Amino acid sequence: MAHSFRKTPAQRRALKLLGGGSRYVLLFGGSRSGKTFILVYALLVRALRVPGSRHAILRLHSNAVRQSVLMDTLPKVVRLAFPQLRLKESARDQFVRLPNRSEIWFGGLDAGERADKILGKEFSTLYFNECSEIGYEEVNTALTRLAQKTSLVNKAYFDCNPSGKSHWSYRLFMEKIDPESNLPLVFPRQYASMLLNPAENAENLPAGYLEETLAGLPERQRARFLEGAWLDDMAGALWSQRLIDRNRVANAPELDRIVVGVDPAVTGNPASDTTGIVTVGRSRDNHFYVLSDASRRGRPLEWAAAVNAEYERFQADRVIGEVNNGGELVETVLRQVNWSLSYSSVRATRGKIARAEPVAALYEQGRVHHVGRFPELEEEMTGFTPASSASPDRLDALVWAVTVLSSGSGASRLIPA
């Protein structure tokens, strides 16, 4: 049923690898390199080959996989490569059924997601999309469902823009080391990988994307999103990915205090800095739990609405806003959204590194825990050094929230003004 659409040479090599003898295959590389497209294509070929087979495309959050793959990539692949194929979507259960009764399911693996409909079934193929955002524990849990008995050899596919070399995907596929035991893999030949970069997919990209958009990124982002390079831990950085992962938890305990830290962008220009919006709670044993990162670009009333949404979602005690740049504007715009919101301002009198060091020390002591995963915040943390020129907006919001909570006293949910 496959139509003869034009594959790039890199995609043809990828298909050969995906159809080879390895059970686990990772396609990694830069942004817009065609990884997702060719993996969805390969998954559809498998689904069409064996009637009644079941397959899943998984990401950290179900809404992300729905928007990026179910509503975007999948229809493109069908239109270009399988123009006669008609899929029937079950919006409630989030899967599509092929004419031969094969199914492709879509789901999220975050601790807060309801993944029981996915993990209660058996599959012939699991595809972990953007696996750099997914924890190894969640991957291992999902792999227990790679157990459907058909004529297909059951396989797991992965893709990512490479992150740090301390990430489990690098250790598993590049170093061939079990990320949990730190021992060499028992069956290393079952793990294969391939680099795909956007330059090899140039014929499918808009003009200027390679030369301007990607080539104009800061050095580390350019290495990751243009060259598909795995990144070393930054010299001088206060955080490493391994440090963050070591203290990560699935759920927070009962919390005595919760605050929303805000590092505001004072303009609504789309090219302006992001407004950092990070919610953190404190437990009775003086541990700190990062609950959400709702940071965003937008006009003042837009980010104020996002702050208030987090304030109400977590029933926070107070919003903590940095006023070095925004001054009274920060409180004024917040009160336009919620006049009764509890608010305190903070003003930076020391440099960013000096403010961040005590918070980094709490991470070293194992007292700060990320509840789930916050890829953009964590990338900002692990990439920030004294030499950094970019404004660490998410990190600043995190630092203010933890600083206020760690300097407080008592167990009351009320924070003194």
C-alpha positions as CSV (number, residue, x, y, z in Angstrom):
1,M,0.0,0.0,0.0
2,A,3.0,2.3,0.4
3,H,3.2,5.1,-2.2
4,S,6.6,5.9,-3.7
5,F,7.3,9.2,-2.0
6,R,10.8,10.5,-2.1
7,K,12.9,9.5,0.9
8,T,16.2,11.3,1.7
9,P,19.4,9.2,1.7
10,A,19.5,9.5,5.5
11,Q,15.9,8.3,5.8
12,R,16.7,5.3,3.6
13,R,19.6,4.4,5.9
14,A,17.4,4.9,8.9
15,L,14.8,2.5,7.5
16,K,17.4,-0.1,7.0
17,L,18.6,0.2,10.6
18,L,15.0,0.1,11.9
19,G,14.3,-3.0,9.9
20,G,17.5,-4.7,11.0
21,G,18.3,-7.1,13.8
22,S,18.4,-4.7,16.7
23,R,15.4,-4.7,19.0
24,Y,16.0,-1.2,20.4
25,V,16.8,1.7,17.9
26,L,17.5,5.3,18.7
27,L,17.5,8.0,16.0
28,F,19.1,11.2,17.3
29,G,20.2,14.4,15.8
30,G,19.3,18.1,15.2
31,S,16.0,19.8,14.9
32,R,13.8,19.1,11.8
33,S,16.0,16.3,10.6
34,G,13.1,14.0,9.7
35,K,13.5,11.6,12.6
36,T,9.8,11.6,13.7
37,F,8.6,11.4,10.1
38,I,10.6,8.3,9.2
39,L,9.8,6.6,12.5
40,V,6.1,7.1,12.1
41,Y,6.5,5.8,8.5
42,A,8.3,2.7,9.8
43,L,5.7,2.1,12.5
44,L,2.8,2.4,9.9
45,V,4.6,-0.2,7.7
46,R,4.7,-2.6,10.6
47,A,1.1,-2.0,11.5
48,L,0.0,-2.6,7.8
49,R,2.1,-5.7,7.5
50,V,0.4,-7.6,10.3
51,P,-3.4,-7.3,10.8
52,G,-4.6,-6.8,14.3
53,S,-1.2,-5.7,15.6
54,R,-1.0,-2.9,18.2
55,H,1.6,-0.1,18.4
56,A,2.1,2.9,20.7
57,I,3.7,6.3,20.3
58,L,4.6,7.7,23.7
59,R,5.9,11.0,25.0
60,L,6.2,12.7,28.4
61,H,2.8,14.4,28.2
62,S,-0.2,13.0,26.3
63,N,-1.2,16.4,25.0
64,A,2.2,16.9,23.4
65,V,2.2,13.6,21.6
66,R,-1.4,14.3,20.4
67,Q,-0.6,17.7,19.0
68,S,2.8,16.9,17.5
69,V,2.3,13.4,16.2
70,L,-1.4,12.4,16.1
71,M,-2.5,15.8,14.7
72,D,0.6,16.8,12.7
73,T,3.2,14.2,11.7
74,L,0.9,11.2,11.3
75,P,-1.5,13.0,8.8
76,K,1.6,14.2,6.8
77,V,3.0,10.7,6.6
78,V,-0.3,9.2,5.5
79,R,-0.9,12.0,2.9
80,L,2.6,11.6,1.3
81,A,3.3,7.9,1.7
82,F,-0.1,6.2,2.0
83,P,-2.6,8.4,0.2
84,Q,-5.2,5.6,-0.1
85,L,-5.0,4.8,3.6
86,R,-8.0,5.7,5.8
87,L,-7.6,5.9,9.5
88,K,-10.4,5.8,12.1
89,E,-9.7,7.8,15.2
90,S,-11.1,7.2,18.6
91,A,-10.7,10.6,20.2
92,R,-11.8,9.4,23.7
93,D,-9.3,6.6,23.9
94,Q,-6.6,8.4,21.8
95,F,-5.8,5.7,19.2
96,V,-6.3,5.2,15.5
97,R,-7.5,2.0,13.8
98,L,-6.3,0.9,10.4
99,P,-8.5,-0.9,7.9
100,N,-6.7,-4.2,8.8
101,R,-7.7,-3.8,12.5
102,S,-4.2,-2.8,13.6
103,E,-4.1,0.1,16.1
104,I,-1.8,2.9,16.9
105,W,-2.1,4.3,20.5
106,F,-0.9,7.7,21.7
107,G,-0.1,8.4,25.4
108,G,1.9,10.3,28.0
109,L,4.2,8.7,30.6
110,D,4.4,11.6,33.1
111,A,3.6,10.6,36.7
112,G,0.6,12.9,36.6
113,E,-0.8,11.4,33.4
114,R,-3.4,8.6,33.3
115,A,-1.4,6.0,31.3
116,D,-3.4,3.0,32.5
117,K,-5.2,2.6,29.1
118,I,-1.8,2.4,27.4
119,L,0.0,0.3,30.0
120,G,-2.9,-2.1,30.4
121,K,-2.3,-3.4,26.8
122,E,0.4,-5.3,24.9
123,F,2.1,-3.9,21.9
124,S,4.3,-5.0,19.0
125,T,6.0,-1.6,18.7
126,L,6.7,1.1,21.3
127,Y,8.0,4.5,19.9
128,F,9.3,6.9,22.6
129,N,9.1,10.3,21.0
130,E,11.5,13.0,22.4
131,C,12.9,10.4,24.8
132,S,15.3,13.0,26.3
133,E,12.3,14.3,28.2
134,I,11.2,10.9,29.6
135,G,12.7,9.2,32.6
136,Y,14.4,5.8,32.4
137,E,12.0,4.4,35.0
138,E,9.0,5.3,32.9
139,V,10.6,3.8,29.8
140,N,11.3,0.5,31.6
141,T,7.7,0.4,32.9
142,A,6.4,0.9,29.4
143,L,8.8,-1.7,27.9
144,T,7.1,-4.4,30.0
145,R,4.1,-4.0,27.6
146,L,6.2,-4.8,24.5
147,A,4.7,-8.2,24.6
148,Q,2.1,-8.7,21.9
149,K,2.5,-12.1,20.2
150,T,2.3,-11.7,16.4
151,S,4.5,-12.5,13.4
152,L,6.4,-9.2,14.0
153,V,9.6,-9.1,16.0
154,N,8.7,-6.7,18.9
155,K,10.7,-3.5,18.8
156,A,11.2,-0.2,20.6
157,Y,12.0,2.9,18.7
158,F,13.4,6.1,20.3
159,D,14.2,9.6,19.0
160,C,15.7,12.8,20.6
161,N,17.6,15.9,20.1
162,P,20.7,14.9,22.1
163,S,21.0,16.3,25.6
164,G,23.8,15.8,28.0
165,K,26.1,12.8,28.1
166,S,24.8,12.0,31.6
167,H,21.3,11.3,30.2
168,W,20.3,7.7,30.2
169,S,19.8,7.6,26.4
170,Y,23.5,8.4,25.9
171,R,24.7,5.8,28.4
172,L,22.4,3.2,27.0
173,F,22.9,3.6,23.3
174,M,26.3,5.3,23.0
175,E,28.2,3.8,25.9
176,K,26.2,0.5,26.0
177,I,25.9,0.8,29.8
178,D,22.8,0.0,31.9
179,P,21.8,3.4,33.4
180,E,20.6,1.8,36.6
181,S,23.3,-0.7,37.4
182,N,26.2,1.0,35.6
183,L,27.2,-2.4,34.2
184,P,27.8,-3.2,30.5
185,L,24.7,-4.3,28.7
186,V,24.2,-8.0,28.5
187,F,23.1,-7.8,24.8
188,P,24.8,-4.7,23.4
189,R,24.0,-5.6,19.8
190,Q,20.3,-5.2,20.5
191,Y,20.9,-1.5,20.9
192,A,21.5,0.5,17.7
193,S,21.6,4.2,17.0
194,M,22.0,6.6,14.1
195,L,22.6,10.3,13.7
196,L,20.3,12.3,11.5
197,N,20.9,16.1,11.0
198,P,18.7,18.8,9.4
199,A,21.3,19.4,6.7
200,E,20.4,15.9,5.3
201,N,16.8,17.0,5.2
202,A,17.3,20.4,3.7
203,E,15.0,19.7,0.7
204,N,12.1,19.5,3.1
205,L,12.9,22.6,5.2
206,P,11.9,26.2,4.6
207,A,14.4,28.7,3.3
208,G,16.7,30.1,5.9
209,Y,15.9,27.6,8.6
210,L,19.4,26.1,8.5
211,E,21.4,29.2,7.7
212,E,19.6,31.6,9.9
213,T,17.4,30.0,12.5
214,L,19.7,27.1,13.6
215,A,23.0,28.6,12.7
216,G,22.1,31.7,14.7
217,L,21.5,29.8,18.0
218,P,24.0,30.1,21.0
219,E,26.9,27.7,20.8
220,R,25.5,24.9,22.9
221,Q,22.0,25.0,21.4
222,R,23.6,25.1,17.9
223,A,25.6,22.0,18.7
224,R,22.5,20.2,19.9
225,F,19.9,21.4,17.4
226,L,22.0,21.9,14.3
227,E,24.8,19.4,14.7
228,G,23.0,16.8,16.8
229,A,25.9,16.6,19.3
230,W,25.8,15.1,22.8
231,L,26.8,17.8,25.2
232,D,29.4,17.5,28.0
233,D,28.5,18.9,31.4
234,M,29.4,22.6,31.3
235,A,32.6,23.6,33.1
236,G,31.7,25.8,36.0
237,A,28.0,25.0,35.9
238,L,26.3,24.8,39.3
239,W,24.0,21.9,38.3
240,S,24.5,18.7,36.3
241,Q,21.8,16.5,34.8
242,R,23.0,13.7,37.0
243,L,22.6,15.8,40.1
244,I,19.0,16.7,39.2
245,D,18.1,13.2,38.2
246,R,19.5,11.8,41.5
247,N,16.9,13.8,43.5
248,R,13.9,13.4,41.2
249,V,10.6,12.1,42.6
250,A,7.3,11.1,41.1
251,N,5.1,12.8,43.8
252,A,5.5,15.4,46.5
253,P,4.7,14.7,50.2
254,E,2.4,17.0,52.2
255,L,3.7,20.5,51.9
256,D,3.7,23.3,54.5
257,R,4.4,26.2,52.2
258,I,4.1,26.7,48.4
259,V,5.2,29.8,46.5
260,V,5.2,30.8,42.8
261,G,8.5,32.4,41.8
262,V,8.3,35.0,39.0
263,D,11.1,36.6,37.0
264,P,9.2,38.9,34.7
265,A,9.8,40.1,31.2
266,V,8.7,43.7,31.2
267,T,7.7,43.9,27.4
268,G,5.3,41.9,25.3
269,N,7.6,41.8,22.4
270,P,7.7,38.2,21.0
271,A,11.5,38.4,20.9
272,S,11.7,39.4,24.6
273,D,12.9,37.3,27.4
274,T,10.7,34.6,28.8
275,T,8.9,35.3,32.1
276,G,10.0,32.7,34.5
277,I,7.1,31.1,36.5
278,V,8.2,28.3,38.7
279,T,6.2,26.8,41.6
280,V,8.0,25.3,44.6
281,G,6.8,23.8,47.9
282,R,8.5,23.0,51.2
283,S,7.8,19.9,53.3
284,R,8.0,19.7,57.1
285,D,11.5,18.1,57.0
286,N,12.8,21.2,55.1
287,H,13.0,19.6,51.7
288,F,11.9,21.5,48.6
289,Y,9.8,20.3,45.7
290,V,9.7,21.9,42.3
291,L,6.1,21.4,41.3
292,S,5.8,23.1,37.9
293,D,7.4,25.3,35.3
294,A,4.8,27.4,33.6
295,S,7.3,30.0,32.1
296,R,6.2,31.7,28.9
297,R,6.7,34.6,26.6
298,G,3.8,37.0,26.2
299,R,2.4,40.3,27.1
300,P,2.2,41.3,30.8
301,L,-1.5,40.4,31.2
302,E,-0.8,37.0,29.6
303,W,2.0,36.0,31.9
304,A,0.1,37.4,34.9
305,A,-2.8,35.1,34.0
306,A,-0.3,32.2,33.8
307,V,1.0,33.1,37.3
308,N,-2.5,33.3,38.7
309,A,-3.4,29.9,37.2
310,E,-0.4,28.3,39.0
311,Y,-1.2,30.2,42.2
312,E,-4.8,28.8,42.2
313,R,-3.8,25.4,40.9
314,F,-1.5,24.7,43.8
315,Q,-3.3,26.8,46.3
316,A,-0.1,28.6,46.8
317,D,0.6,30.9,49.8
318,R,2.3,33.7,47.9
319,V,3.7,34.9,44.6
320,I,7.3,36.1,44.8
321,G,8.2,38.6,42.1
322,E,11.6,40.1,41.2
323,V,11.3,43.8,40.7
324,N,14.7,44.9,39.5
325,N,13.4,45.5,36.0
326,G,9.7,45.6,36.4
327,G,9.3,47.6,39.5
328,E,5.7,48.2,40.6
329,L,4.5,47.0,37.2
330,V,4.8,43.4,38.4
331,E,2.4,43.8,41.3
332,T,0.1,46.1,39.3
333,V,-0.4,43.7,36.5
334,L,-0.8,40.7,38.8
335,R,-3.6,42.5,40.7
336,Q,-5.4,43.3,37.5
337,V,-5.8,39.5,37.1
338,N,-6.4,38.7,40.8
339,W,-6.7,41.7,43.2
340,S,-6.6,39.4,46.3
341,L,-3.5,37.5,45.3
342,S,-0.9,37.3,48.1
343,Y,2.3,38.9,46.8
344,S,5.8,39.8,48.0
345,S,8.5,41.5,46.0
346,V,12.2,40.7,46.0
347,R,15.1,42.8,44.7
348,A,18.4,41.4,43.6
349,T,21.4,43.0,45.3
350,R,23.9,40.3,44.2
351,G,24.8,38.7,40.9
352,K,23.0,35.7,39.6
353,I,25.7,33.2,40.4
354,A,26.0,34.4,44.0
355,R,22.2,34.1,44.4
356,A,22.1,30.7,42.8
357,E,25.0,29.1,44.8
358,P,23.1,28.5,48.1
359,V,20.2,26.9,46.1
360,A,22.7,24.7,44.2
361,A,24.1,23.6,47.6
362,L,20.7,22.5,48.6
363,Y,20.6,20.3,45.5
364,E,24.0,18.9,46.5
365,Q,22.6,18.0,49.9
366,G,19.7,16.1,48.3
367,R,17.1,18.5,49.6
368,V,15.6,19.9,46.4
369,H,13.5,17.5,44.3
370,H,11.9,17.9,40.9
371,V,8.4,16.3,40.9
372,G,8.5,15.0,37.4
373,R,10.6,16.5,34.5
374,F,11.0,20.1,33.4
375,P,13.2,19.8,30.3
376,E,13.5,23.6,29.5
377,L,14.2,24.5,33.1
378,E,16.7,21.7,33.5
379,E,18.5,22.7,30.3
380,E,18.8,26.2,31.5
381,M,20.1,25.0,34.9
382,T,22.8,22.7,33.5
383,G,23.9,25.3,30.9
384,F,24.3,28.3,33.2
385,T,27.8,29.3,34.1
386,P,29.5,32.5,35.2
387,A,30.4,33.1,31.5
388,S,26.7,32.8,30.3
389,S,25.3,35.8,28.6
390,A,21.7,34.6,28.2
391,S,19.2,35.6,30.9
392,P,18.3,32.5,32.9
393,D,14.6,33.4,33.4
394,R,13.3,30.0,34.5
395,L,16.3,29.5,36.8
396,D,15.9,32.9,38.4
397,A,12.3,32.1,39.2
398,L,13.3,28.8,40.7
399,V,16.1,30.4,42.7
400,W,13.8,33.1,44.2
401,A,11.2,30.5,45.2
402,V,13.7,28.2,46.9
403,T,15.5,31.1,48.5
404,V,12.3,32.5,50.1
405,L,11.2,29.0,51.3
406,S,14.6,28.1,52.7
407,S,14.9,31.4,54.6
408,G,11.5,31.0,56.3
409,S,10.8,29.4,59.7
410,G,8.0,27.4,61.3
411,A,5.6,25.0,59.6
412,S,2.7,27.3,59.0
413,R,1.3,27.6,55.5
414,L,1.3,31.4,56.0
415,I,4.4,33.3,55.0
416,P,5.1,36.4,56.9
417,A,5.3,39.6,54.9
